[in-house]
Amino acid sequence: MDETLRIYWELYNEIFSNELMIHKSHNLLRNFEEEFIDGPILELGCGQSNFLVEFSKTGKEIFAVDNEEFQLNLLKKRIESYAGKDAGKLRLLNITIPEKEIPQEVFSLVIASDFLHFFSINECKNIISQIIARTQKGSLIFVRVHSQSHSYSNSPDPELHKYFKHFFTETDLMELFDEKYFDRMIFSNTVQNIRSKFTREMEIKWTEKILDEYQIFDPQERQEQFEEANKELNIGYLECIYRRK
């Protein structure tokens, strides 16, 4: 993990209690909890997942997949403190997708939130084929991805495009989630132009911690970094919930 991201997640863990994280999170799956069938939950690239923390009280077995053990350790503490004896069995898997395959269980719910845009379309097709093989009729799949409306989509920075490999359209998702296998239950196309005050303040605190960590104390340079952090971007993303046929 990049050191600046580690600083971010450490700060996130300090600021966001479980209750605040769940309260602040936009979770479309809440509308479909009555649709959950029996079986474990899987999240790919889970990080400090608001979904897994919130649903840990369902008693379902949880598979949390991330390529950063640092994130898995923080998530484990969150779930244990939030759900306690109500938590189902928690499986923490420190693996890199698609180098390693998705676990072989049959899942009732698969979550891929802010995950697929780190892969090419061909890599996404491979991941979706694995999801098809590991779900059954009635299983739900939640997807959230950066869209082409995101400001980063038009960035001239080649390093950014190595990091975010694809910015999605609705057509991309329709092709990946073939109607032969999936019913689309809900689709959302959102562009946020101005961040909330809470998010802006979080960004400023993160910037301050980075500057301190790297011992950047020149007032002008710090001011320039704070101004950069205050700039607004179009945060464009697509969200879908699918149900396996």
C-alpha positions in Angstrom: 0.0 0.0 0.0 1.2 3.5 -0.9 2.2 5.4 2.3 -0.3 8.2 1.6 -3.1 5.7 1.4 -2.0 4.0 4.6 -2.1 7.5 6.3 -5.6 7.9 4.9 -7.0 4.6 6.2 -5.4 5.1 9.6 -7.1 8.5 9.8 -10.3 7.0 8.5 -10.1 4.4 11.3 -9.6 7.2 13.9 -12.5 9.3 12.7 -15.2 6.8 11.7 -16.7 4.7 14.4 -18.7 1.7 13.1 -22.0 3.6 13.6 -20.7 6.7 11.9 -19.4 4.8 8.9 -22.7 3.0 8.4 -24.7 6.2 8.9 -22.6 8.1 6.3 -22.5 5.2 3.8 -24.9 5.0 0.8 -26.0 1.4 0.8 -28.5 0.4 -1.9 -28.5 -3.2 -0.6 -30.6 -2.1 2.5 -33.6 -1.9 0.2 -33.2 -5.6 -0.7 -32.4 -7.3 2.6 -35.6 -9.3 2.4 -34.2 -10.8 -0.9 -31.1 -12.3 0.7 -31.1 -16.0 0.3 -29.3 -18.5 2.5 -25.5 -18.6 2.1 -22.3 -16.7 2.9 -21.5 -13.1 1.8 -18.4 -12.2 -0.2 -16.8 -8.8 -0.7 -14.0 -8.3 -3.2 -11.5 -5.5 -2.3 -13.3 -5.0 1.0 -11.1 -2.5 2.7 -12.9 -1.2 5.8 -16.2 -2.3 4.4 -19.4 -0.6 5.7 -21.3 -3.4 4.0 -19.6 -6.2 5.9 -19.8 -4.4 9.2 -23.5 -3.6 8.8 -24.4 -7.1 7.6 -22.2 -8.8 10.2 -25.2 -8.9 12.5 -27.1 -11.1 10.1 -25.1 -14.1 11.4 -24.1 -15.0 7.8 -20.6 -16.4 7.2 -18.5 -13.5 5.7 -15.6 -13.8 3.3 -13.6 -10.6 3.2 -11.1 -10.4 0.3 -8.4 -7.8 0.1 -4.7 -7.7 -1.0 -3.8 -5.5 2.0 -3.5 -7.4 5.3 -3.5 -4.0 7.0 -7.1 -3.4 5.9 -8.2 -6.9 6.8 -6.9 -6.5 10.4 -8.8 -3.2 10.8 -11.9 -4.7 9.4 -11.7 -7.7 11.8 -11.5 -5.4 14.8 -14.5 -3.4 13.5 -16.7 -6.5 13.0 -15.8 -8.0 16.3 -16.6 -4.7 18.1 -19.8 -4.1 16.2 -21.5 -7.5 16.0 -19.9 -9.3 18.9 -21.6 -12.7 19.5 -24.1 -11.9 16.6 -21.3 -12.0 14.0 -21.2 -15.0 11.7 -17.9 -16.8 10.9 -15.4 -14.3 9.5 -12.9 -15.5 6.9 -10.2 -12.9 6.0 -8.5 -13.7 2.7 -5.3 -11.8 1.9 -5.3 -12.5 -1.8 -4.9 -10.6 -5.1 -7.7 -10.9 -7.6 -7.4 -12.1 -10.5 -4.0 -13.6 -9.7 -5.9 -15.9 -7.3 -9.4 -17.0 -7.9 -12.5 -16.1 -5.9 -13.2 -18.7 -3.1 -15.1 -21.8 -4.2 -18.2 -21.4 -2.0 -21.6 -20.6 -3.4 -22.5 -17.1 -2.2 -25.8 -15.5 -1.4 -24.4 -12.0 -1.9 -21.3 -10.8 -3.8 -20.2 -7.1 -3.2 -17.8 -5.4 -5.7 -17.8 -1.8 -4.5 -15.2 0.5 -6.0 -13.3 -2.6 -7.2 -13.8 -3.3 -10.9 -12.4 0.0 -12.1 -8.9 -1.2 -11.1 -9.1 -3.8 -13.9 -9.3 -3.9 -17.7 -12.5 -5.0 -19.3 -11.0 -8.4 -20.1 -10.0 -8.8 -16.5 -13.5 -7.8 -15.4 -14.9 -10.5 -17.7 -12.8 -13.1 -16.0 -13.9 -11.9 -12.6 -17.6 -11.9 -13.6 -17.3 -15.5 -15.0 -16.0 -16.5 -11.5 -18.9 -14.8 -9.9 -21.3 -16.6 -12.1 -19.7 -19.9 -11.1 -20.0 -19.1 -7.4 -23.6 -17.9 -7.2 -27.0 -19.5 -7.7 -30.5 -18.5 -8.5 -31.5 -15.7 -6.2 -28.0 -14.6 -5.3 -27.5 -10.8 -5.3 -24.5 -9.0 -6.8 -23.8 -5.3 -5.9 -21.5 -3.3 -8.1 -20.2 0.3 -7.9 -17.7 1.6 -10.4 -16.2 4.9 -11.5 -18.0 6.2 -14.6 -16.8 8.1 -17.6 -18.4 11.2 -15.9 -15.7 11.1 -13.3 -13.1 13.9 -13.6 -10.3 11.3 -13.5 -11.6 9.8 -16.7 -10.1 12.7 -18.7 -6.9 13.1 -16.7 -3.7 13.5 -18.8 -1.8 11.7 -16.0 -0.7 8.3 -17.3 0.0 7.0 -13.8 -3.6 7.6 -12.8 -4.8 5.5 -15.7 -2.5 2.7 -14.7 -4.2 2.8 -11.3 -7.8 3.2 -12.5 -7.8 1.0 -15.6 -11.4 1.6 -16.8 -14.1 4.2 -16.5 -17.5 2.5 -17.1 -20.6 3.2 -19.1 -24.0 1.6 -18.7 -23.3 -0.4 -21.8 -20.1 -1.8 -20.3 -22.1 -3.2 -17.3 -24.8 -4.5 -19.6 -22.2 -6.5 -21.5 -20.4 -7.7 -18.4 -23.6 -8.8 -16.6 -25.2 -10.7 -19.4 -29.0 -10.9 -19.1 -28.6 -14.7 -19.7 -27.4 -14.9 -16.1 -28.5 -11.8 -14.4 -31.7 -9.7 -13.8 -30.8 -6.0 -13.2 -32.8 -4.9 -10.1 -31.6 -1.3 -9.8 -29.3 1.0 -11.7 -28.0 4.4 -10.6 -25.9 6.9 -12.5 -24.6 9.6 -10.1 -22.4 12.6 -10.5 -21.5 14.5 -7.3 -20.1 17.9 -8.1 -19.5 19.2 -4.6 -18.3 17.2 -1.6 -20.0 17.3 1.7 -18.5 19.5 4.5 -17.6 16.4 6.4 -15.7 14.9 3.4 -13.9 18.2 2.7 -12.7 18.4 6.3 -11.5 14.8 6.1 -9.5 15.6 3.0 -7.8 18.6 4.8 -6.9 16.4 7.8 -5.5 13.8 5.5 -3.4 16.4 3.6 -2.1 17.8 6.9 -1.0 14.4 8.1 0.8 13.7 4.8 2.6 17.0 5.0 3.6 16.3 8.6 4.7 12.8 7.8 7.0 14.0 5.0 8.2 17.0 7.0 6.9 19.6 4.6 6.6 22.7 6.8 7.1 25.5 4.3 4.0 27.7 4.7 3.6 28.4 1.0 4.0 24.8 0.0 1.5 23.7 2.6 -1.0 26.3 1.5 -0.7 25.1 -2.1 -1.4 21.5 -1.0 -4.4 22.6 1.0 -5.8 24.6 -1.9 -5.3 21.5 -4.1 -7.2 19.3 -1.6 -10.0 21.9 -1.6 -10.6 21.7 -5.4 -13.8 20.0 -6.4 -13.9 17.1 -8.8 -16.9 15.5 -10.5 -17.2 12.2 -8.7 -19.1 10.0 -11.3 -20.1 6.5 -10.5 -22.5 3.8 -11.5 -24.2 1.4 -9.1 -26.2 -1.7 -9.8 -27.8 -4.6 -8.0 -28.2 -7.8 -10.0 -30.0 -11.0 -9.2 -28.8 -14.4 -10.5 -31.3 -16.2 -12.7 
